[in-house]
Amino acid sequence: MSSIEPGYLIKLVRLRKAMTQPKLLEESGLESLHVFRLEHERHRPDPVNLQVLMDTLNIQMGEFLIPLLENQPDEVIALRDRLICALDRGDVEQAKEIFQLFNTFEGFEEGINRQFIVSHKARYLEQTGAPTNEILPLIEEGMSITFPEYQECTVADAILIFEESELLHTKARILFKDGNPIEAISLLENIRAGLSKLPVDDCERERQLGPVLLTLCTYQLAIEDHASAYEASKEGARISYWRKQGKYMPDFILARARSYHGLGLEHRSQNLLMSAYFGYSLVRDGEKAQNTLNLAKEMDIDFHTHGADNLANLPRPIEPYNRGEIVSCANIGEFILKLRKKANLTLDQLCQGIYSTGNLSKIEKNQITGSVYGMEGIMQRLGRHIDYYLNTFLSGKDFDEKQMRDKIIALAASNEYDAAEAMLEALSSKKTFQKGICLQFILKMKAIIQGAKYGPTPEILKMLREAMQITWLSFDETDPKCVNSISQRPLAYYEISILNQIAMHYRSIEDFSHAIKLYERLKDSMDNSYVDELEKARMYGALLYNYSKTLVQMSRYEEALGIIEEGVNFELRGRRLQNLPDFAINKAVCLLEMGKKEESIPYFAQGYYGANMFSDFGSGENAAIIKDYVKEKLGIDF
């Protein structure tokens, strides 16, 4: 539950408990003006008053996103991830082992830590076929920790936080299994409404909403409500794309195909079925790929797999991304100090272009609090994902601006450049975004949008260089010493993105050798400093794709295949689909140029139909290019 304004959360919980402001004041002993201003986001709370309010409302709130880490082993964070991933893929044996490990830790007997345990214990019991009377008490216990009134109100009217949506999602699945589909669908619709109000950034909200929509459209199809299933699957596909993972994209595409078939629009089902099949092939889910083929036969739809059925059954990594070590600290300043020393970085190396050395020193000593954007950059240079380690409370203004920033990125990724440009212009007029790393974002996005609209120009390269010089004063990509030093430099996300764009510029003007040097050094930097692979994944797949594509253009096919394999395995570990079609095309071209025509065909098919999955979001041009290339080179008409 990151990036929730505390005043909003306090108001939410107060209203849930049918508690008036005077009643909250009476029980907390605080002044009325303080609570009024806090709920209306007029100021931030000091830690003491915030804790008083949380205690009064019976809600636990720690500085760390995952509380009660004091005296816990470092692997607790990783175990949470592994438990979620094990249950996501139905590996009940591994889940059982992880639960046994949690039994050895302290701090999971109450509060939202206990809620996490019972939430996933309910999922585990459901997957092992336990009876309903063993699972429902766990769901009730979990909900009672943060939302004891949920049965007396409409869930759709409340904002769902912590593990509440997961608990209710499990309850909906049990209702359906027990023969209550209408009640299950109603609950899922309420969860959908509750999550839509969650006051966090869209990516966090949609991380939770995607699985709910998938279950919803599946149940709607089961009762033959095809029109509603179509709408839910379409919304789910957008979410899967927005998250830049595509994890559930084949499932939503398949649901849309089934919806069309149920509505009597069979002619629209074939391409969707093919895209779903090749999507499952890309993520190496042989069982779902075969089920899709079987469904196509039931619908009297026939299509060519082009040999991708063999690729669908290749082994795939099962462990989730690695996480960085967690350290017990009294405050965020001490946390950064310990991580900086662990990374062997000086104050100057960590803060350059973000804070002065003196201010970072004061932050580490807990004498001042850094801005949200500055702290984000510092955490990225430490190779960490800020929302994973901390509750990043934003003011109302910061939250709105961060939403605008994320929306601009999403619009550009969807090729909606005019809309992105208009919003970027509005954001650039705000004071926060006229200097420092916020200005760096503005320049970077201007360069990306203009490059996409007009192609590479010296002016765009100059803009990228100026953006980089905001946080690296002496940066000059034409200086060999500067390029070589990239390998040993800790880089924040925007810096990596800018360097990737600069390398793409040199590749587009066919200065391949210079582009390769930049990609090599950039990869070294990320491998050296990004200990948190979830944060690394934001750029690593795109970087390795561009690196491998440049090697292909230089006819260095064996090297390219090595980078492609590394990229595919990395993306599969994180269950990210969106870059996999691009890797498939790079591999297909390598194999074709190496004289392995037959081996290349299934990868071309994966690349083409994989790109088609995202065609509703501005990726249709890539699919058309692949189609023409394969027709010309192989005589195959996809």
N, C-alpha and C positions, 0 to 999 in steps of 0.2 A: 504494500500500500504506500507507494512513493508519491511525492509531489502533491499531497493533499494539504490545502491551507488549513491550519489548525482551528481557526475560527469557524470555518465551514463544518469541520468534523464535530466540534463541540455543539454547534447548533443542531446538526443532524441527530446526534445521540440524545440531546435534550428533548427534541420533538418526539423521537421514538419512545421515550419514557413518559410522554405526556406531561413533561415538567415545564412550568413557566419560568421565565427569567427570574422573577422574584423568589420562586421556590429554590432555584439553583443558587441564588445569592444567599438566601437564608442558610442553606446547608453547607455552602462553601466558605461563607464568611468574607467574601470579596466585595468590593465596591461595585455598585450598579454600572457606573460609567465604564469601568474596566471591561466588564463582560459585554456591554453593548458595543463598545469599540472593537472588541476582539471578534465578536460574531459578524460584525459588518466590515471586517478586514481593514479597520482604520489603523491598527498597529499590531505588531507581533507580541506574543506573550513572553514574559520572562520565564525561565525554566521552573521556578518555584511555583508561580501562579498556575502555570500549565499543569503541573503535577497535582496541585490542589483540585483543579477542575476535573482532571482525569480520575482522581480518587473519588471525588463526589459522584461522578457519573459511572463509577465502577468499570472504567476502561483502562487497560494497561497501555502505557505509551513510553517507549524508550527512545534514546537517541539513535540506536541502531535499528535498522529495518527488521532484523531478526533479534529479538530481545533476549535477555538472560544469557548472554554469551560469556559473561565473566566466569572464569575457571572452567570453561568448556574446552574440550579438545578442538583443534583446528578443523578436524574433518566433519564437524557437525554441519557446516554449510554445504559441503559436497554431498553429504549423506541425504540431506533434504532434496537436493537435485536428483540424486540417483533414485530415491524412492519415487518421486514424481514420474521420472522417465520410465522406471520399471513398470509402474502401474499403467502408464500411457500405452506401453506396448504389451501389456498383459502378462508380464513375467512375474508370476506370483511367487516363485521360488526365491528370486532375488529380493523381492519386496519383503518376504518373510525374514530373510537374513538381516535386512536393514532394520526392521522393527526390533529384532532381538538386540541389535547394537544400540538403538535408541533407549532400550530398557536399562542400559548401563550408565546413561547420562542423567545428571540432575537438572532440574529446571524445566522439566516437561510435564509437571504434575498439575499445573494450573494456568489460567490466563490463555493468551492467544497461542502460546506454544502447545498447550494441551489441546486447543482447538485444531491446530495443525495435525497433531497425532490422531485424534479421533476422526477427523475428516478423511484422512487417507487410510485409516483402519477400516472405515466404512466402505471405501472403494475396494480395499483388499478383500474383505468378506464377501462383497457383492461378486467379485471376480472368481472367488473360490466356490460360489454357489451356496453360501450360508443362507439360512432361512431369514425371512424378513424380520422376525421378532428379535433376531440378534443384531440387526443393522440399524433399525429405526431408533432404538435407545441411544446409540452413538450419535446419530444425527441430531436428536433432541438435545443431548448434552452439549454438543458442539455449538448449536445455535443459541443455547441458553447463556453461553459465555459472553457473547457480544450483542445478541438480539433476542432476549427472552420473550419479547412481546410479539414475535413474528406471526404466531398463530392467531393473534387477536387483531391483526391489521392486514392490509393487502400488501404483499411483498412488492408489487409493482410501484407502490407509492413511496417505497423506501430506497435509499441508496445502499447497495450491498458492498460490504467491505470485508477485509481479511479473508477467511475461508468460507464465508457464508454462501457464496454462489456455488462453491464446490459441494458443500453439504446438501444444498437444495437440489443441485443437479443429480446427485446420487439418489436422492429421494424420488425425483421424477423418473429415473430409470427403474427404480423398484416398483413404483406405481404402474408403470407400463408392463413390467414383467408379471405383475400380479393381476393383470387384466383390466386396468383402469386407464386406457389410452387418453380419453378426453381430459381426465384429471391431470395426467402427466403433462399433456400438451399445454393445459392452462397454467400449470406451475412453471413450465419452461418459458412461456410467454411473459409471465411475471418476472422471472429471473432476467430475461432479455431487457425488460423495461427498467428493472432495478439497476442493472449494470450500465445501461445507457446514461444514467444520471451520475455515474461515478465521477467525482471531480478530480480525475487524474488525467495525464496526457492520454491521447487516443490510443497509443500503442499499448499501454498498460491495460486500459479498459478492454481493448479488443483481444488481447491475449487470453482473457477469461471468457469473452463473449463468443469467440470462434467455436469452441467445442459445444457450447450450449446450442448454437444455431445448427450445428451438424446433427445433434440429437433431435432437435426440433423438426428439421426437414425430413429426417428418417422416419419419425413417428407420423408426421403428416402424410408421407407417402404410404405408410402402413394402413392408414384409414382412408386412403384414396382422396385426400384433399390436395390434389396436384397443384392447383393454383397457389395455395399458401406455401406448399413445399418449394415451388419455383422461386417465390419471393425470398424465402428464408435462405435458400441455397445461393441465390444471386448476391444477397447481402453478405453471406459467409465468404464467398469468393473474393469480394471486395476487401473484406477484412484480412483474408489470407494474403492478399497482394500488399495491402497497406503495411502489414507487419514485415514485409520484405523477406518472408520465409517461404510462403507457399506450402507450408506443411500439410494443410488440409485441402489444398486446391484440387487434387484429383477426386477427393470425396465429394466436394461441392459440385464439380463438373459432372460427375456421375449422377448425382441427385438431380441436377438440371436435365440431364438426358432422360432420366426416368420420368420426370415431371412432364416433359414434352410428349413422351410416349403415352402417358396417361391422359393427356389433353388431346390426343389424336393428331399430334404434330410430329409423326414419326420421321419425316424428312429432315427435321432439325436435330434428331438424336444422333445420327451417325458420326458427324465430326466431333461431337462432345464425347461420345463413347471412345473414339480413337484417342482423343486428347487425354481422357482419364486413364486409358490403358497405358499409354506411353509415359504418363506421369508416374504411375505405379512402377513402371519399368525403371524410370530414372532413380527412384528411391529404393529400388531393389526389393519391392514387396511383391514377390512372386504369387502369393496366395490371392491378393486382391486383383492382381493383373489377370490371373486365370478366371476369377469370378466375373470380371468384366467381360472377358471373351465369352463365357457361358451365358451371361445376360444378353449379349449381342446376338447370340444364336437363337435365344428364346424370342427375341424381337425380329428374327429373320433379317438381321443385319450382318453382313459379311465384310471383313476388312483384313488387309494383309499386315502381319506383324513385322515383316521384313527382318526376321531373326531376332527381334528384341526380346522374345520369350526366353532366350538363353541368358540375356543380360539381367532380366528381372530376378533371376534366381542366384545371382552372384552374392557372395558373403557381404555383409554390411556391418560397419562398426556399431556396437550397441551401447558403449559408455557415453554419457553426456560430456559436454565440454568441461575442461578442468577449471577449477576456481582457485583464486589466490588464497594464501594463508590469512586467517582471521587473527587479529590481535586484540586482547582486552585492553580498553582504554577508558579514561574518565571522560574524554571529550574529543571532538573532531580534530582539534589541534594536535593533541597527543597522538591520535591515530595517524595523521599525515606525517608527523615527525618520525614515528616508528617505521612507517612504510618507506619514507625517504631514505632513512639509514639502511634499511634492509636492501634497497635498490642501489646503495652506494652512490647517491647523488648529493651534490652540494646544494645549498639553498639557491645559489645563482643558476645552477643547471636546471633546477625544477621550476623556478618562477619566471624565467626570462620571458618578457613580453606579456606576462599575465599580472604579476604583482612586482613591487619592488622587493629587494632582498629583506629590507627592514620590515615590511608589512607581512611577508610570509613568516618571518621569525616571530612576529607578534601573534599571528594566527596559530602557530605551533605552540606558543606559550599560553594560548587561550585568552589573550589580552584584547583581541578584536575578532570580529566575525567577517569572513570573506563573502563577497557577492556570490550568488548562485552560479553565475556563468564562469567566474574565476575558479571557484571550487571544482566545477565540472572539468575545466581544463587541467587543473592540478591532478585530479584523480585519474584522468585519461593518460597523463604523462607517467603516472605511476602504474599504468597498465590495468586500471581497475574501472569497473562500471559503477558509477556513483550511486545509482538508485538501488543497487544490490546491497551496498554496505551501510547506507544511511537512509534515514527518513529526510528527504530534502523538502522542507516546508517552504513554499513560495508565497510571497504576497500576491494579492489579487492581480496587481499590475504585472509582476514577473510571470505569473501563470499564464495570463493572456498573451504576453509577448512570446513565451516559450511555445504556446500553442500555434501562434502565427509562424514561428520559425519552423516547427515540425510540419506544418501544412505546406509551406513553401517547398520544402524538400520533397514531400509527397507529390505535389503538383508537377514539379520538375521531373521526377521519376516517371510520372504518367504522361510525359510529353505535353503537358498543358502549360506551355511556356508563357503565353500571354497572361493567364491568370496568376502564374507564379511571379511574373515580373511586376504586375500591379500590386500584389501583396508585399513584395520585396520593397517596392517604392514606399509603401505606407510604413513598413517596419523601419526603414532607413531614416525616416523622419523623427523617430523616437530617440530621445537623448542617450539612452543606454547603448544604442547601436551606432553611435557616431565615433566610437573610439575603442581601442583595445581588441580583445578577441571577438567582441560582438561586431565590430566593424570588419574584422577578418571574415566573419560569416557573410556579411553583405557583399564584400568584394568577390569572395569565392563563388557565391551563387550568381552574381552578375556575370562572371566569367563563364560559368557552366551554361547558363541560359543563352548568352550571346554566342558561345561556341556551338551550341546545338542549333541555333537559328541561322548563323552566318558562316559556320566553319572556322577553322583555325586562322587567326590573324596575329600579327605582332602586337597589336593593342591588347588582345586578350591575354597573351603570354605576359605582357608587362603588368596587367592587372593581377594575375596570379602571383607574379614575383613580388609585387607590392603587398599583397595579402600575406604572403609568407614572411615578409620582412617585419610585419607587426610583432611577431613573436620570435623571430630569428633575425636580428638586426643586420647581420652581415651576409645574409643568404644571397647566393648567386649561383644558379644551376650551371652556369658556364665555367665555373671555377672547379677544376678537378679535386682540389683539396676539400672544398665545400661538399661536393658530391660524395667523396669517400667518407666524410665525417657523419653522413646520415646514418650509417650503420650503427654508430655508438650513441646516437642521440635519442633520448626519450621523446616521443612525439605524441601530441594530442590528436584527437580525431580529425579536427579541421586541417591540421598540418598534414596529416597523412592524405586526406582527400585532395588537398591542393597539390601535393607532390605527385599524386596519381594523375591529376589533370595535366600537370606540366609534362609528365612522361608521355601521356596520350597526345599532347600537342606535338612533341618531337616525333612520335610514331606516325602521326598523320601527315607530317611533311617529309616522311621517309628517312629521317635521321635515326635509324633503328639502333645503331650502336649506342648512341647517347641515351635513348629511351631505355635500353636494356640495363645500362649502368644504374640509372635511377631506380628501376624496378628491383634490381638485385639488392641495392643498398636499403631500399625501403622495406623489402622483405626481411633483411637482416635486422633492421631496427625493430620491427614488430615481433620477430621471433625472440629477440633479446629482452624486450621490455614488457610485452603484454602477457602478464601472468594470468589474467582473467580472460579466458577464451571467449566468453560471451561478448565482452567488449571488443575483443580482437575480431570477432566475426562480423562486425559492422562494416569493415573494409577489406578483410583478408581475402574473402572469396573473389571480390571484384579485382583486387590487386593481382591475385594469382591468375585470374582469367586474362587480364590485360598483359601480364608477363608472358603467359603461354602463347597468346595471340601474336605478340611481337616476335617470339622465337620461331613461330610458324612462318611469319613473313620473311624471316631471315633464313628459312629452310633448315633450321636446327631442330629437326623433328624429334630425335631421341630425347633431347633436353626438354622439349616442349611436353612430351608424353610424361616425363617425370614430374613436372610441375602440375600437369593436369591431374595426375593420379593423386598427388598431395592435396590439391584443391578439392577434388571430389570426396576424398575420405574425410577431410575437415568439414565439409558441408553436410555430409551424411551423419557425422557424429552429432551435429547440432540440429539434425532433421530439417535442414534448410533446402528448399527445392529451387528457389528462384534462379540461382546461378548455374544449376546443373545442365539445362539445355545448352547454354553457351559452352560449357566444358565439353559436352557431347559433340558439338560442331567442331570445336578445335581438334578433338581427338579424331573425328572422322576425316578431317582434311589431312591431318598427319598421316593416317593410315593410307589414305588414297594416294598421297604424294609419295609414299614409300612403296607403292605398288601393291598394296593389300586391299584391293577393291572390294572383295566380298566382305572382309572384316569391317570395312568402313560403313556399309549400308545401314546396319541397325543403329549405328550412332547418328547417322544423318537423320534417320526416322525419329529417333529420340529428340534430337535437336529441333526438328521441324514441328512435330506435334507438341513438344514441350513448350516451344515458343507460342504455339496456338492457344495454349491454356491461358496465357496472359494477354491475348489479343484484345480483350475488352478494356484493357487498361493502357492502351497506347503502344503495345508491342507487336502489332500486326505487321509492321514494316519488316521486322527481322524475319518473320515466317515467310513473307513473300520473297525476300532475298534468298533464303535457303532453298525454297521451292524452285526458283529459277536456276540456281547454281546446280542443284542435283539433276534437274532436267537436262541441262547442258552437258554436265560431266558424265552422268550415268544413264541418261535416257529414262529415268524413273520419274513418273508424274505423281507426286504425293497428293 
